[in-house]
Amino acid sequence: MNEPAPVMPSADEQAMWTGAPSQWQNLWAWVACVLLVPIPWALWRALVTRSTRYQLTTQRLKTTRGVFSRVTDDIELYRVKDTHFQQTFWQRMVGIGDIVLSTSDTSTPVVTLADIRDAEGVRERVRGLVEQRRDAKHVRELDVGHEAI
């Protein structure tokens, strides 16, 4: 579900994509309601999913979560080291997937954007923006491991 982009704090930062996890991730919760558990649990899961938002700008990836209180986490795009796309059989059936970002950020070394529509396309957009941001900041990743010695 795409929403209008909010105003950015920096004049040169533009929103490139805004999205949220798909409610398909709650399918088994609803099935469980029919078979085992009360409906309020599934409603809570749907509310948590609805309260999660991702915004990709030209400079960062912003993740906002929370039903009653909010937590917002930003990852600067130049810190993204690698992108990974994964899709289960069920995700493939409904056209969603997961994007996993490996970063050099110490607080969040792995960021997962779960159950995203057109996840492959969003991943490619992220990858392109990461390269643009690295070029703009003149940043390169240097991996030093035992192979280099």
C-alpha positions in Angstrom: 0.0 0.0 0.0 1.7 3.2 -1.1 1.0 6.4 0.8 1.9 10.0 0.1 5.5 10.8 1.1 5.9 13.0 4.2 8.0 16.1 4.1 11.7 15.3 4.3 14.0 17.3 6.7 16.7 17.8 4.1 16.1 19.7 0.8 18.1 17.2 -1.3 16.4 14.1 0.2 13.4 12.7 -1.7 11.1 9.8 -0.9 11.5 7.1 -3.5 9.2 4.4 -2.1 6.9 3.9 0.8 5.4 0.6 1.8 4.2 -1.7 4.5 4.2 -5.5 5.2 1.3 -7.4 3.5 -1.5 -8.7 5.7 -0.9 -12.0 4.0 1.7 -12.6 6.8 -1.3 -13.0 9.2 -3.0 -15.7 7.2 -2.1 -18.5 9.6 -3.2 -16.3 12.5 -6.7 -16.1 11.0 -6.7 -19.8 10.2 -5.7 -20.5 13.8 -8.6 -18.3 15.0 -11.0 -20.6 13.2 -9.5 -23.7 14.7 -7.8 -22.8 18.0 -7.4 -19.3 19.4 -9.6 -16.3 20.0 -10.1 -13.7 17.3 -8.6 -10.8 19.3 -5.1 -12.3 18.9 -5.5 -12.3 15.1 -6.9 -8.7 15.2 -3.8 -7.6 17.3 -1.5 -9.2 14.7 -3.3 -7.3 11.9 -3.0 -4.1 13.9 0.7 -4.6 14.4 1.2 -5.3 10.7 -0.8 -2.2 9.8 1.3 -0.1 12.2 4.6 -1.0 10.5 5.8 1.4 7.8 8.9 1.6 5.6 10.0 4.7 3.8 12.9 4.6 1.3 14.4 7.9 0.5 17.5 8.9 -1.6 19.5 8.9 1.7 18.1 6.4 4.1 15.6 3.6 4.9 13.2 4.6 7.7 11.3 1.9 9.6 8.4 2.9 11.9 6.7 0.4 14.2 4.3 0.5 17.1 0.7 0.4 17.9 0.5 2.5 21.1 4.1 3.8 21.2 6.3 4.3 18.1 9.8 3.3 17.4 11.5 4.8 14.3 14.9 3.4 13.0 16.9 4.9 10.2 19.6 3.2 8.2 21.8 5.4 6.1 21.9 3.8 2.6 25.7 4.1 2.3 25.9 1.6 5.2 24.1 -1.2 3.3 26.6 -3.8 2.5 24.5 -6.4 0.8 20.8 -7.0 -0.2 19.1 -10.4 -0.3 15.7 -11.4 -1.6 13.9 -14.4 -0.3 10.5 -15.8 -1.0 8.7 -18.9 0.4 6.3 -20.9 -1.6 3.3 -19.2 0.0 4.8 -15.8 -0.5 5.3 -16.6 -4.1 1.7 -17.6 -4.5 0.5 -14.2 -3.3 3.2 -12.0 -4.8 5.1 -10.9 -1.8 8.6 -11.5 -0.5 11.3 -10.5 2.1 14.2 -8.2 1.6 17.1 -8.7 3.9 19.8 -5.9 4.1 23.2 -6.6 5.7 24.6 -3.3 7.0 27.6 -1.9 8.7 25.3 -0.2 11.3 26.3 -1.5 14.8 22.7 -1.2 16.2 21.0 -3.0 13.4 23.4 -5.1 11.4 20.5 -6.9 9.6 17.3 -5.3 8.5 14.4 -7.4 7.2 11.6 -5.8 5.3 9.1 -8.7 5.6 6.2 -9.5 3.2 6.7 -6.7 0.8 4.7 -6.5 -2.5 7.1 -6.5 -5.5 10.0 -7.2 -3.2 12.4 -7.9 -6.1 11.6 -4.5 -7.6 12.0 -2.7 -4.3 15.3 -4.6 -3.7 16.6 -3.4 -7.0 15.6 0.1 -6.2 17.4 -0.1 -2.8 20.5 -1.5 -4.5 20.6 1.4 -7.0 20.0 4.0 -4.4 22.8 2.5 -2.2 25.2 2.9 -5.1 24.1 6.4 -5.8 24.5 7.4 -2.1 27.9 5.8 -1.9 29.1 7.7 -5.0 27.7 10.9 -3.6 29.5 10.5 -0.3 32.6 8.9 -1.9 32.2 5.8 0.4 33.5 2.4 -0.5 33.2 -0.8 1.5 36.5 -2.5 2.4 36.2 -6.1 3.6 39.4 -7.2 5.3 39.4 -10.9 6.3 41.7 -13.7 6.5 41.7 -14.1 2.7 43.4 -10.8 2.3 46.3 -11.7 4.6 
